[in-house]
Amino acid sequence: MNFDIDFINRLVSLCEDAFNSGEVPVAAAVLDSSFNIISISNNSRQNSFSVLNHAEINAIVDAENILGDWRLNGYILISTLEPCDMCSSIIKECRLDNVFYLIPRSSSSVLPNDFISKSKVKGFISQKQKLKNLLTSFFEERR
């Protein structure tokens, strides 16, 4: 899958915004089959006081509202971080076709999430390093 550098930089910028507002620096977007952005979001669970407000779920809910349907067959999700088990379950339920992520989760998954089609995005080395640094800084500041 080939993603545009400007699009990846936009995701990284959203991660920086999340970091600067005290959120876990993760961003996600729902795209149509032509790679047009339907919705794009970052984490907001710290500021909204809701465990549900992961970037992936925020992007999915926004896309559902924009499209007027909870079924997202034919759509793609891209996340800066490999989706967690909760997000993977939501991805399965809303029927997204594919999921792409920039960096893998460091912890192993408790639940097998082989039920969704996930692929790691190749390339974008400097952006991936920036994302890793943001995540490391975020969690180091809180420990």
N, C-alpha and C positions, 0 to 999 in steps of 0.2 A: 504494500500500500504506500503510495507516494503522497505525502502531505506537504503543503506549501510552507516555506520558512516563515512567512508573515503570519500564517495561522498558528504555527508552533510558538512563535514569539508572542502572539496575543495570549495564548494559554499561560506562558511563563509570566507575562505581565499581570495576569489575573492572580497567579500564585503569589507574586510579590505584593499585590494589593491585599490579599488575604493575610499574608504574613504581617504586613504593616498594621492591620486592624486586629491582630491577636488571634487570627484563625490559623488552623493547620493549612499550610500552603499547597492546596490541591485545586485543580481546575478541571472542568470537563465540558464537553460539547456534544450535542446531538446534531448529526448531519444527515442530509438526504443522500440518495444514491449518486448524485452528481457532486457531492461534497460541499453543498451549500449549507451554511450554518442555519439550523432551525432555532437552537437555543444554546447558550453558553453561560456557565456559572462557575463560582468557586464555593469553597466551604463557607458555611455561615452558622455552624452549630454553636460556637462559643457566644456569639452576639445575639443569637435568636433563642438561646437556652433550649435547643432541641437537638437531641441525639440523632434525629433523622436527617438533618440538613447537611449531608455530605454533598460535595460538588456534583457527583454523578446523579444523585436523587434530585437535587435542585434543577439540574439540566433536564432530566427526564420529566419532572412535573411541569416545568415551563413548556417543554415541547408538547406534552399532552394537552395543555391549555391552548397553545397556539394552533395545534392541529385539530382540536376538538375530539380527540379519541385517546383512550388509554393504550390502545394497540399500536405499537411502533414497528410493525412489520415493514421491512424495506428500508429501515433507518439504521444508522451507525452511531456508536458512542465512542468518543476518544477521551481518555483521561490521562492526566499527567502521572498518576500513580495507579498501579494495578488495583482494580476494585476489591474492596473487602468482601467478606461473606454476605453481609447485609445488602450491599449494593449489587452483588452478583445475583442474589435472589430476586431483587427488584428488576434487574435487567432481564432475567429469565421470564418473570411474570409479564412484563410489558412487551415481550417478544422482539426486542431489538435483534437485528440480524448478526451484527458483528461488534466486537469491542476491541479497541486498540489502546495500548498504554505506552507511555514513554519509559517509565522505570518500574521494575518489579518491587513488590512488597518485600521487606527484609524478614518479616516473620512468616512462618509457615501457616497455611490456612488450616483452621480447625475442621471446616466442612469441605468436602470435595466440590469444587465448582467447575468440573469438567462439562457441566450441562450448558455452559455458554461458550461461544467461539471467541477465544481471546488470542490476540497476537501482539507481540512486542514490536513497537515501531523502530525501524533501523535508522541509523544516522543521528543527526542533531546532537552530536557529542557535547558541544559546549552548553547547549540548552539543558541537556540531561544533567550535566555536572552542576549547573546553576540550581536546578530543582533539588538535587541531592543536598547541596549546601544549604538551601533554604529549609528543607526538612530537618537536617541535622541541627542547624541553629535554633529552629523552633523548639525542638524537643530538649536540647541542651539548656536552653533558657528556663525551661519549666522543671528541670530536675535539680 
